[in-house]
Amino acid sequence: MRTWHGLCVAFAMDKLKRLFTIKTKFEAFLAIYAVALGATARGLHYLDEYPGPAGEILFLACCGAVMVVGGLMIDGVTLKQAYDS
């Protein structure tokens, strides 16, 4: 049997979990945009740190990772919406 405190903590955790759940494609696009900004900043740091082809490859790897993760996020939202319907 759960205590009153346990129920309050479970309710708070459910609300916190809902806050960080991406529910729509618009939210997914906002998250992808934020990740892309961070990845390009990291890629520019790599270009400064490793001049030449090594820095360029690392920059492209950062941008490529965002494309892969972005596609997975959009597919995940679409799949969740289809599953909930």
N, C-alpha and C positions, 0 to 999 in steps of 0.2 A: 504494500500500500504506500502510495506517495504521500509525503508530507506537504503541508501548505507551502513551505519554502521551496520544495522540489517542483511543485506545480508552477510557482512564480518564475523559477529559473528556466524551466522548460518553455514557458510562454515567451519569456524574453529571448531565449535562443531561437525560437521559431520566428519571431519578429526580426531578429538580426539576420537570420538566414534569408528571409524574404527580401531584405534590403539589398543583399548582394547577389540576388538571382536575376539573371538577364531574361526578361520575359518577352520582349518584342524585338523585331529586327532593328528598329530605331536605336534601342539601347545597345544592341550588338554593334551597330555602326559607330556609336559614340565610344564604346570601349575599344574598338579596333582603331579608331582615330587616335585615342590616347596612347595605345600601345605603339602605333606607328610613329608618333612624335618622339617617344622615348627611344625607339629603335634607330631612328635617323640621327638622333643626338648621340647615341652610342656609336653608330657607324661613323659619324664625323670625328668622334674621339679616336676611333681606330685609324682613320685616315691621317690624323695628326701624329699618332703614336707610331704607326707602321707605314711610312711613305712607300709608294710604289704599288706593285701588284698585290702584295700581301694585304695592305690596308683596303684596297678596292675589293678584294675577295671577301674580307670580313664585313665590309659595308654591305655588299650584296647578300651575304648570309643573313645579316640582321633584317634587311628588307624582305628577303625570301621567307624568313620565319614568320613575319607578320602576315604575309599573304596566305601561308598555310594555315596559321591559327585563325585568321579572319574567316577563311572559307569554312573551317570546322565550326566556328561559332555560329555563323549564319545557318549552316546545315543543322546544327543542334537545335537552334530556335525553331526552325521550320519543322523538324521532326517532333519536337515537343508540342508545338501547336497542333500538328496533325494527330498526335497521340491523345491529346486532351479533348479533341473534338468528337 
